Amino acid sequence: MSRKLSSYLKRGRLGEVIALIQVLAYHRNTSRSEEGLRKELCYAPVSATSWIDVAKNHPELFRVRLKDSGVDRVSLVSRYVLVYSPENKKRIREPLHPSVVNKLIEIAVELHDKEASRAERWKVWVPVVAALVSSGAAISAAFLRNEVPTPPPSLAPYSVQPQTVSPTQTVAPRKE
């Protein structure tokens, strides 16, 4: 049975989520395209093929708007729900307060830590299973060794004839 790796446990993912949170929380534009994110962050993600894919794997933090004919865009859920003011036919929302951004980063780290501890939970069972297997092998070996019955001791040296005791034999009295 193969277990799917949690999206937080992929190599480099936590750092990428934190970077996305910061760019989307503080930048003037509420949402960003893949090209805008690559330009702003100056690198492509390691844990996914695109920043859009990173955001798709974390719907608890990011909102991804996929367009069939236009450009896919990513925004923070917490910023997207804020009241906006229309400027130049765009919906511009105020950047998030640093305390809110810190809380979002704390949430991302907590989720990562929980997933990491959940992934490590199976390691507790390795010694238990090893002990059970070895004790089972020892018990099986003991049964297999004792499976061939040993023959009962031979009665040949003993006489099968009953012996009689003569009544004339008396025990001599003891001298004191």
KOLGUFI-863285 format. One line per field, with one value per atom (N, C-alpha, C): residue in three letters; chain; x, y, z; residue number from 1; atom name. Coordinates in Angstrom, 2 decimals. Example, Ala and Ser with C-alpha at 12.3 -4.5 7.8 and 13.67 -1.06 7.14 Angstrom:
residues 2
residuo <- (Ala Ala Ala Ser Ser Ser)
cadena <- (A A A A A A)
east <- (13.19 12.30 13.20 12.85 13.67 12.90)
north <- (-5.69 -4.50 -3.30 -2.25 -1.06 0.03)
up <- (7.80 7.80 7.80 7.08 7.14 7.87)
num <- (1 1 1 2 2 2)
atomo <- (N CA C N CA C)
This chain:
residues 176
residuo <- (Met Met Met Ser Ser Ser Arg Arg Arg Lys Lys Lys Leu Leu Leu Ser Ser Ser Ser Ser Ser Tyr Tyr Tyr Leu Leu Leu Lys Lys Lys Arg Arg Arg Gly Gly Gly Arg Arg Arg Leu Leu Leu Gly Gly Gly Glu Glu Glu Val Val Val Ile Ile Ile Ala Ala Ala Leu Leu Leu Ile Ile Ile Gln Gln Gln Val Val Val Leu Leu Leu Ala Ala Ala Tyr Tyr Tyr His His His Arg Arg Arg Asn Asn Asn Thr Thr Thr Ser Ser Ser Arg Arg Arg Ser Ser Ser Glu Glu Glu Glu Glu Glu Gly Gly Gly Leu Leu Leu Arg Arg Arg Lys Lys Lys Glu Glu Glu Leu Leu Leu Cys Cys Cys Tyr Tyr Tyr Ala Ala Ala Pro Pro Pro Val Val Val Ser Ser Ser Ala Ala Ala Thr Thr Thr Ser Ser Ser Trp Trp Trp Ile Ile Ile Asp Asp Asp Val Val Val Ala Ala Ala Lys Lys Lys Asn Asn Asn His His His Pro Pro Pro Glu Glu Glu Leu Leu Leu Phe Phe Phe Arg Arg Arg Val Val Val Arg Arg Arg Leu Leu Leu Lys Lys Lys Asp Asp Asp Ser Ser Ser Gly Gly Gly Val Val Val Asp Asp Asp Arg Arg Arg Val Val Val Ser Ser Ser Leu Leu Leu Val Val Val Ser Ser Ser Arg Arg Arg Tyr Tyr Tyr Val Val Val Leu Leu Leu Val Val Val Tyr Tyr Tyr Ser Ser Ser Pro Pro Pro Glu Glu Glu Asn Asn Asn Lys Lys Lys Lys Lys Lys Arg Arg Arg Ile Ile Ile Arg Arg Arg Glu Glu Glu Pro Pro Pro Leu Leu Leu His His His Pro Pro Pro Ser Ser Ser Val Val Val Val Val Val Asn Asn Asn Lys Lys Lys Leu Leu Leu Ile Ile Ile Glu Glu Glu Ile Ile Ile Ala Ala Ala Val Val Val Glu Glu Glu Leu Leu Leu His His His Asp Asp Asp Lys Lys Lys Glu Glu Glu Ala Ala Ala Ser Ser Ser Arg Arg Arg Ala Ala Ala Glu Glu Glu Arg Arg Arg Trp Trp Trp Lys Lys Lys Val Val Val Trp Trp Trp Val Val Val Pro Pro Pro Val Val Val Val Val Val Ala Ala Ala Ala Ala Ala Leu Leu Leu Val Val Val Ser Ser Ser Ser Ser Ser Gly Gly Gly Ala Ala Ala Ala Ala Ala Ile Ile Ile Ser Ser Ser Ala Ala Ala Ala Ala Ala Phe Phe Phe Leu Leu Leu Arg Arg Arg Asn Asn Asn Glu Glu Glu Val Val Val Pro Pro Pro Thr Thr Thr Pro Pro Pro Pro Pro Pro Pro Pro Pro Ser Ser Ser Leu Leu Leu Ala Ala Ala Pro Pro Pro Tyr Tyr Tyr Ser Ser Ser Val Val Val Gln Gln Gln Pro Pro Pro Gln Gln Gln Thr Thr Thr Val Val Val Ser Ser Ser Pro Pro Pro Thr Thr Thr Gln Gln Gln Thr Thr Thr Val Val Val Ala Ala Ala Pro Pro Pro Arg Arg Arg Lys Lys Lys Glu Glu Glu)
cadena <- (A A A A A A A A A A A A A A A A A A A A A A A A A A A A A A A A A A A A A A A A A A A A A A A A A A A A A A A A A A A A A A A A A A A A A A A A A A A A A A A A A A A A A A A A A A A A A A A A A A A A A A A A A A A A A A A A A A A A A A A A A A A A A A A A A A A A A A A A A A A A A A A A A A A A A A A A A A A A A A A A A A A A A A A A A A A A A A A A A A A A A A A A A A A A A A A A A A A A A A A A A A A A A A A A A A A A A A A A A A A A A A A A A A A A A A A A A A A A A A A A A A A A A A A A A A A A A A A A A A A A A A A A A A A A A A A A A A A A A A A A A A A A A A A A A A A A A A A A A A A A A A A A A A A A A A A A A A A A A A A A A A A A A A A A A A A A A A A A A A A A A A A A A A A A A A A A A A A A A A A A A A A A A A A A A A A A A A A A A A A A A A A A A A A A A A A A A A A A A A A A A A A A A A A A A A A A A A A A A A A A A A A A A A A A A A A A A A A A A A A A A A A A A A A A A A A A A A A A A A A A A A A A A A A A A A A A A A A A A A A A A A A A A A A A A A A A A A A A A A A A A A A A A A A A A A A A A A A A A A A A A A A A A A A A)
east <- (0.85 0.00 0.90 0.81 1.63 0.82 1.51 0.87 1.31 0.38 0.71 1.44 2.53 3.31 2.52 2.44 1.73 2.40 1.62 2.18 3.14 2.98 3.90 5.24 5.30 6.53 7.42 6.99 7.83 9.03 10.17 11.40 11.24 11.51 11.45 10.08 9.04 7.67 7.39 7.80 7.47 8.04 9.27 9.87 9.14 8.69 7.97 6.61 5.94 4.64 4.83 5.87 6.14 6.47 7.24 7.55 6.29 5.42 4.15 3.29 3.23 2.43 2.93 4.23 4.78 4.53 4.78 4.58 3.11 2.24 0.81 0.19 0.83 0.29 0.72 1.94 2.47 2.48 2.44 2.53 1.26 1.41 0.27 -0.83 -0.46 -1.46 -1.94 -3.25 -3.84 -3.54 -3.61 -3.36 -2.21 -1.56 -0.41 -0.51 0.05 0.13 1.41 1.54 2.77 3.98 3.85 4.96 5.30 4.28 4.51 5.18 4.80 5.42 6.88 7.15 8.55 9.42 8.83 9.57 9.83 8.83 8.96 9.88 9.76 10.55 11.91 12.09 13.35 13.78 12.85 13.17 11.89 12.05 10.92 10.88 9.72 9.63 10.35 10.84 11.52 10.53 9.52 8.60 7.44 7.33 6.25 6.74 5.93 6.32 6.09 5.17 4.88 4.39 4.38 3.84 2.34 1.68 0.24 -0.01 0.85 0.69 0.94 1.91 2.16 0.90 0.32 -0.89 -2.08 -2.20 -3.31 -3.25 -2.04 -1.87 -2.14 -2.37 -2.61 -3.83 -5.01 -6.22 -6.56 -5.92 -6.15 -5.58 -4.65 -4.02 -4.25 -4.32 -4.33 -5.60 -5.96 -7.09 -6.50 -6.83 -6.32 -7.49 -7.34 -8.37 -7.83 -8.41 -7.95 -8.84 -8.23 -8.96 -8.67 -9.71 -9.51 -8.74 -9.13 -8.50 -7.56 -7.62 -6.79 -5.63 -5.20 -4.04 -4.52 -3.96 -4.26 -3.65 -4.38 -3.91 -4.04 -3.15 -3.13 -3.27 -4.04 -4.13 -4.25 -4.00 -4.21 -5.70 -6.20 -7.62 -7.91 -7.05 -7.30 -7.26 -6.54 -6.52 -7.65 -8.01 -9.06 -10.41 -10.64 -11.95 -12.05 -10.97 -11.01 -11.80 -12.26 -12.97 -11.97 -12.39 -11.48 -11.96 -11.02 -11.35 -10.96 -11.88 -11.56 -10.61 -9.46 -8.50 -8.10 -8.23 -7.86 -8.52 -9.77 -10.55 -9.99 -9.20 -8.68 -9.21 -9.37 -9.80 -8.55 -8.25 -7.06 -7.48 -6.82 -7.07 -5.82 -6.03 -4.91 -4.02 -2.71 -1.82 -2.20 -1.89 -2.22 -1.30 -1.82 -1.03 0.03 1.23 2.30 1.90 1.05 0.63 -0.20 -0.99 -1.78 -0.85 0.13 1.09 1.88 2.29 3.01 2.15 0.87 -0.04 -0.19 -0.28 -0.37 0.88 2.04 3.28 3.33 2.88 2.81 1.91 0.79 -0.14 0.53 1.23 1.92 2.97 3.71 4.74 4.09 2.99 2.28 1.75 1.17 0.68 1.82 2.95 4.13 4.58 4.65 5.10 4.16 2.87 1.89 2.03 2.20 2.37 3.68 4.72 6.00 5.89 5.21 5.06 4.15 3.15 2.28 3.05 3.95 4.75 5.76 6.19 7.17 6.51 5.21 4.50 4.73 4.89 5.07 6.36 7.36 8.65 8.57 7.56 7.38 7.07 6.42 5.97 7.06 8.14 9.20 9.78 10.19 10.72 9.66 8.42 7.36 7.17 7.12 6.94 8.16 9.35 10.56 10.54 10.12 10.04 9.01 7.87 6.84 7.32 7.99 8.48 9.54 10.46 11.52 10.96 10.00 9.41 8.60 7.92 7.19 8.14 9.28 10.27 10.84 11.08 11.62 10.62 9.37 8.33 8.16 8.18 8.06 9.23 10.43 11.60 11.50 10.99 10.84 9.84 8.76 7.75 8.31 9.05 9.60 10.64 11.43 12.41 11.73 10.62 9.91 8.85 8.75 7.70 7.95 9.20 9.51 9.49 8.52 8.43 9.60 10.09 11.15 10.49 11.11 10.49 10.55 9.56 9.58 10.76 11.22 12.35 11.97 12.94 12.71 12.52 11.59 11.33 12.00 12.79 13.42 14.29 15.10 15.93 15.13 13.94 13.14 12.40 12.30 11.59 10.11 9.41 7.96 7.30 8.10 7.59 7.42 6.30 6.15 7.07 7.61 8.44 7.66 7.86 7.14 8.11 7.56 8.35 7.97 8.98 8.66 8.32 7.33 6.90 7.92 8.82 9.75 10.85 11.01 12.05 11.54 12.32 11.95 13.09 12.70 13.67 14.26 15.55 16.20 15.97 15.70 15.49 16.78 16.61 17.79 18.28 19.56 20.14 20.43 20.04 20.25 21.32)
north <- (-1.17 0.00 1.24 2.06 3.25 4.43 5.21 6.38 7.60 8.46 9.67 10.62 11.18 12.12 13.41 13.89 15.15 16.28 17.22 18.31 19.16 19.19 19.95 19.24 17.94 17.20 17.11 17.66 17.67 18.59 18.19 18.94 20.39 21.32 22.74 23.37 22.59 23.11 24.18 23.96 24.93 26.30 26.35 27.63 28.29 27.50 28.07 28.60 27.90 28.38 29.70 29.78 31.03 32.17 31.88 32.91 33.39 32.46 32.84 33.69 33.31 34.09 35.53 35.71 37.06 37.89 37.32 38.07 38.45 37.50 37.77 38.63 38.70 39.50 40.95 41.21 42.57 43.31 42.60 43.27 44.08 45.10 45.98 45.19 44.28 43.48 42.35 42.18 41.15 39.76 39.58 38.27 38.39 37.24 37.23 36.06 36.23 35.15 34.36 33.25 32.45 33.29 34.01 34.85 35.92 36.54 37.58 37.03 35.81 35.20 34.84 34.29 33.95 35.21 36.27 37.53 38.11 38.07 38.64 37.81 36.49 35.62 35.26 35.49 35.27 33.80 32.88 31.46 30.67 29.49 28.57 27.66 27.17 26.29 24.96 24.38 23.09 21.94 22.20 21.13 20.91 21.72 21.59 22.17 21.95 22.45 23.96 24.50 25.94 26.45 27.78 28.40 28.16 28.07 27.77 26.39 25.42 24.08 24.09 24.87 24.99 25.52 26.56 27.15 26.20 25.44 24.48 23.42 23.03 22.01 22.52 23.82 24.40 25.32 24.72 25.55 26.18 25.72 26.32 27.73 28.06 29.39 30.19 29.49 30.18 29.92 30.92 30.81 30.84 29.84 29.77 29.96 30.94 31.20 30.76 29.69 29.15 29.71 30.21 30.76 29.90 29.60 28.80 29.58 30.81 31.58 32.66 32.94 34.01 33.47 34.26 33.92 33.41 32.28 31.75 32.68 32.86 33.79 33.17 33.58 33.09 34.28 34.08 35.09 34.39 35.14 34.61 34.65 33.59 33.56 34.69 34.89 35.92 37.34 37.55 38.87 39.02 37.94 37.99 38.39 38.05 38.35 39.78 40.52 41.91 42.79 43.92 44.89 45.50 45.69 46.22 47.57 48.29 49.55 49.42 49.76 49.62 50.73 50.33 51.27 50.75 51.57 51.18 49.87 49.70 48.51 47.24 47.40 46.26 46.35 45.20 45.16 45.16 46.28 46.43 46.35 45.46 45.31 45.76 46.25 46.70 45.51 45.71 44.64 44.22 42.99 42.48 43.08 43.19 43.67 42.62 43.04 42.07 41.02 41.36 40.37 39.26 39.61 38.60 37.71 38.31 37.55 36.60 37.09 36.23 35.04 35.30 34.22 33.20 33.66 32.75 31.88 32.50 31.74 30.72 31.12 30.18 29.00 29.28 28.20 27.24 27.78 26.94 26.06 26.63 25.87 24.79 25.13 24.14 22.99 23.31 22.25 21.36 21.96 21.19 20.27 20.81 20.01 18.85 19.09 18.02 16.92 17.30 16.31 15.54 16.22 15.55 14.54 14.92 13.99 12.83 13.08 12.01 11.03 11.56 10.71 9.88 10.37 9.66 8.66 8.69 7.85 6.36 5.95 4.52 3.98 4.82 4.36 3.78 4.13 3.58 2.09 1.68 0.29 -0.65 -0.16 -1.02 -1.93 -1.40 -2.30 -3.28 -2.85 -3.74 -4.91 -4.62 -5.67 -6.60 -6.02 -6.84 -7.79 -7.29 -8.12 -9.23 -8.91 -9.93 -11.01 -10.61 -11.58 -12.48 -11.89 -12.71 -13.63 -13.16 -14.04 -15.15 -14.85 -15.88 -16.92 -16.46 -17.39 -18.27 -17.70 -18.48 -19.52 -19.14 -20.09 -21.19 -20.83 -21.84 -22.81 -22.29 -23.15 -24.10 -23.62 -24.48 -25.59 -25.29 -26.31 -27.32 -26.83 -27.74 -28.68 -28.19 -29.03 -30.11 -29.81 -30.76 -31.55 -31.38 -32.05 -33.54 -34.00 -35.41 -36.00 -36.88 -37.40 -38.34 -38.28 -39.19 -40.47 -41.63 -42.89 -43.05 -43.74 -43.93 -44.83 -44.73 -45.58 -47.06 -47.88 -49.32 -49.97 -50.93 -51.66 -53.04 -53.32 -54.63 -55.02 -54.14 -54.60 -55.01 -54.63 -54.96 -56.27 -57.04 -58.31 -58.05 -58.75 -58.60 -59.63 -60.54 -61.55 -60.91 -61.13 -60.60 -61.37 -60.69 -61.32 -61.48 -62.59 -62.84 -62.70 -62.26 -62.10 -63.27 -63.96 -65.10 -64.62 -65.27 -64.84 -65.24 -66.11 -66.58 -65.59 -64.72 -63.73 -62.73 -62.58 -61.66 -60.66 -59.67 -58.62 -58.82 -58.82 -59.02 -57.80 -58.02 -56.87 -56.11 -54.90 -54.04 -54.14 -54.05 -54.08 -52.65 -52.43 -51.08 -50.98)
up <- (0.00 0.00 0.00 -1.02 -1.06 -0.54 0.27 0.84 0.06 -0.26 -0.99 -0.05 -0.55 0.24 0.41 1.63 1.89 1.12 0.67 -0.12 0.72 2.04 2.88 3.04 2.80 3.02 1.79 0.70 -0.50 -0.25 -0.82 -0.61 -1.07 -0.17 -0.48 -0.40 -0.12 -0.19 0.87 2.10 3.16 2.83 2.38 2.01 0.86 -0.09 -1.23 -0.82 0.09 0.59 1.34 2.15 2.89 1.93 0.89 -0.11 -0.82 -1.19 -1.84 -0.91 0.35 1.31 1.34 1.43 1.54 0.29 -0.88 -2.11 -2.28 -2.02 -2.24 -1.13 0.03 1.13 1.04 0.60 0.65 -0.69 -1.79 -3.09 -3.36 -4.14 -4.46 -5.17 -6.07 -6.78 -5.88 -5.84 -5.00 -5.53 -6.82 -7.42 -8.41 -8.63 -9.52 -10.47 -11.65 -12.63 -12.38 -13.11 -12.99 -13.38 -14.46 -14.92 -13.90 -13.32 -12.31 -11.06 -10.67 -9.49 -9.76 -10.94 -11.28 -11.35 -11.87 -11.97 -10.58 -9.73 -8.39 -7.51 -7.58 -6.71 -7.32 -8.59 -9.31 -9.38 -9.21 -9.40 -9.58 -10.13 -10.28 -9.06 -8.70 -7.52 -7.76 -6.68 -6.73 -6.50 -5.68 -5.27 -6.24 -7.26 -8.24 -9.57 -10.60 -11.92 -12.06 -11.24 -11.33 -9.99 -9.86 -8.64 -8.55 -9.68 -9.70 -9.07 -9.40 -8.83 -7.32 -6.88 -5.43 -4.76 -5.32 -4.73 -4.78 -5.87 -5.98 -4.89 -4.50 -3.47 -2.06 -1.92 -0.60 -0.62 -0.82 -0.87 0.47 1.56 2.87 2.94 2.03 2.04 0.76 -0.37 -1.66 -2.45 -3.23 -4.16 -5.55 -6.35 -7.73 -8.67 -9.56 -10.56 -11.90 -12.43 -13.72 -14.82 -15.85 -16.99 -18.21 -18.96 -20.17 -21.23 -21.43 -22.50 -21.97 -20.68 -20.12 -19.31 -18.37 -17.54 -16.19 -15.76 -14.44 -13.39 -12.28 -11.26 -9.88 -8.97 -7.60 -6.66 -5.59 -4.54 -3.20 -2.15 -0.80 -0.48 0.10 0.47 1.44 2.41 3.43 2.86 1.79 1.18 0.17 -0.47 -1.49 -0.90 0.34 0.95 1.48 1.43 1.89 0.93 1.43 0.59 -0.39 -1.62 -2.64 -3.12 -3.76 -4.41 -5.88 -6.78 -8.20 -8.66 -9.15 -9.72 -11.10 -12.09 -13.45 -13.87 -13.52 -13.83 -13.18 -12.11 -11.35 -9.94 -9.33 -7.93 -7.06 -6.47 -5.64 -4.17 -3.43 -2.00 -1.25 -0.05 0.77 1.11 1.21 1.67 3.09 3.43 4.76 5.82 7.01 8.14 8.47 8.87 9.18 10.23 11.18 12.18 11.53 10.53 9.81 8.99 8.35 7.54 8.44 9.62 10.56 10.99 11.21 11.60 10.47 9.23 8.08 7.97 8.20 8.15 9.29 10.49 11.63 11.30 10.66 10.29 9.31 8.34 7.36 8.05 8.99 9.71 10.58 11.25 12.08 11.23 10.09 9.20 8.73 8.41 8.01 9.14 10.36 11.51 11.80 11.69 11.92 10.88 9.64 8.58 8.77 9.19 9.43 10.57 11.65 12.77 12.39 11.57 11.10 10.21 9.40 8.52 9.32 10.47 11.30 12.24 12.35 13.32 13.08 11.85 11.55 12.11 12.33 12.81 14.22 14.99 16.33 16.25 15.20 15.07 14.58 14.04 13.51 14.60 15.77 16.80 17.33 17.40 17.88 16.91 15.64 14.63 14.63 14.75 14.78 15.99 17.14 18.34 18.17 17.57 17.35 16.39 15.33 14.35 14.98 15.72 16.33 17.40 18.19 19.21 18.53 17.47 16.71 16.13 15.63 15.09 16.20 17.37 18.49 18.97 19.05 19.49 18.45 17.18 16.12 16.17 16.38 16.45 17.64 18.76 19.94 19.66 19.02 18.69 17.68 16.71 15.70 16.32 17.28 17.94 18.78 19.37 20.24 19.50 18.20 17.45 17.32 17.18 17.05 18.47 18.74 20.11 20.41 21.60 22.03 22.50 22.19 22.60 24.12 24.66 26.12 26.49 27.71 28.11 28.02 27.67 27.51 28.88 28.92 30.16 30.14 29.13 28.97 30.16 30.74 31.84 33.08 33.12 34.30 34.05 35.09 34.99 35.04 34.18 34.17 35.10 35.64 36.56 37.93 38.56 39.91 40.87 41.78 42.78 44.07 44.68 45.92 47.09 48.13 49.34 50.26 50.76 51.61 53.02 53.63 54.95 56.04 55.75 56.77 57.03 56.11 56.35 57.39 58.38 59.45 59.60 60.16 60.38 61.77 61.89 63.20 64.05 65.36 66.24 66.43 66.66 66.85 68.27 68.42 69.75 70.15 71.37 71.84 72.85)
num <- (1 1 1 2 2 2 3 3 3 4 4 4 5 5 5 6 6 6 7 7 7 8 8 8 9 9 9 10 10 10 11 11 11 12 12 12 13 13 13 14 14 14 15 15 15 16 16 16 17 17 17 18 18 18 19 19 19 20 20 20 21 21 21 22 22 22 23 23 23 24 24 24 25 25 25 26 26 26 27 27 27 28 28 28 29 29 29 30 30 30 31 31 31 32 32 32 33 33 33 34 34 34 35 35 35 36 36 36 37 37 37 38 38 38 39 39 39 40 40 40 41 41 41 42 42 42 43 43 43 44 44 44 45 45 45 46 46 46 47 47 47 48 48 48 49 49 49 50 50 50 51 51 51 52 52 52 53 53 53 54 54 54 55 55 55 56 56 56 57 57 57 58 58 58 59 59 59 60 60 60 61 61 61 62 62 62 63 63 63 64 64 64 65 65 65 66 66 66 67 67 67 68 68 68 69 69 69 70 70 70 71 71 71 72 72 72 73 73 73 74 74 74 75 75 75 76 76 76 77 77 77 78 78 78 79 79 79 80 80 80 81 81 81 82 82 82 83 83 83 84 84 84 85 85 85 86 86 86 87 87 87 88 88 88 89 89 89 90 90 90 91 91 91 92 92 92 93 93 93 94 94 94 95 95 95 96 96 96 97 97 97 98 98 98 99 99 99 100 100 100 101 101 101 102 102 102 103 103 103 104 104 104 105 105 105 106 106 106 107 107 107 108 108 108 109 109 109 110 110 110 111 111 111 112 112 112 113 113 113 114 114 114 115 115 115 116 116 116 117 117 117 118 118 118 119 119 119 120 120 120 121 121 121 122 122 122 123 123 123 124 124 124 125 125 125 126 126 126 127 127 127 128 128 128 129 129 129 130 130 130 131 131 131 132 132 132 133 133 133 134 134 134 135 135 135 136 136 136 137 137 137 138 138 138 139 139 139 140 140 140 141 141 141 142 142 142 143 143 143 144 144 144 145 145 145 146 146 146 147 147 147 148 148 148 149 149 149 150 150 150 151 151 151 152 152 152 153 153 153 154 154 154 155 155 155 156 156 156 157 157 157 158 158 158 159 159 159 160 160 160 161 161 161 162 162 162 163 163 163 164 164 164 165 165 165 166 166 166 167 167 167 168 168 168 169 169 169 170 170 170 171 171 171 172 172 172 173 173 173 174 174 174 175 175 175 176 176 176)
atomo <- (N CA C N CA C N CA C N CA C N CA C N CA C N CA C N CA C N CA C N CA C N CA C N CA C N CA C N CA C N CA C N CA C N CA C N CA C N CA C N CA C N CA C N CA C N CA C N CA C N CA C N CA C N CA C N CA C N CA C N CA C N CA C N CA C N CA C N CA C N CA C N CA C N CA C N CA C N CA C N CA C N CA C N CA C N CA C N CA C N CA C N CA C N CA C N CA C N CA C N CA C N CA C N CA C N CA C N CA C N CA C N CA C N CA C N CA C N CA C N CA C N CA C N CA C N CA C N CA C N CA C N CA C N CA C N CA C N CA C N CA C N CA C N CA C N CA C N CA C N CA C N CA C N CA C N CA C N CA C N CA C N CA C N CA C N CA C N CA C N CA C N CA C N CA C N CA C N CA C N CA C N CA C N CA C N CA C N CA C N CA C N CA C N CA C N CA C N CA C N CA C N CA C N CA C N CA C N CA C N CA C N CA C N CA C N CA C N CA C N CA C N CA C N CA C N CA C N CA C N CA C N CA C N CA C N CA C N CA C N CA C N CA C N CA C N CA C N CA C N CA C N CA C N CA C N CA C N CA C N CA C N CA C N CA C N CA C N CA C N CA C N CA C N CA C N CA C N CA C N CA C N CA C N CA C N CA C N CA C N CA C N CA C N CA C N CA C N CA C N CA C N CA C N CA C N CA C N CA C N CA C N CA C N CA C N CA C N CA C N CA C N CA C N CA C N CA C N CA C N CA C N CA C N CA C N CA C N CA C N CA C N CA C N CA C N CA C N CA C N CA C N CA C)
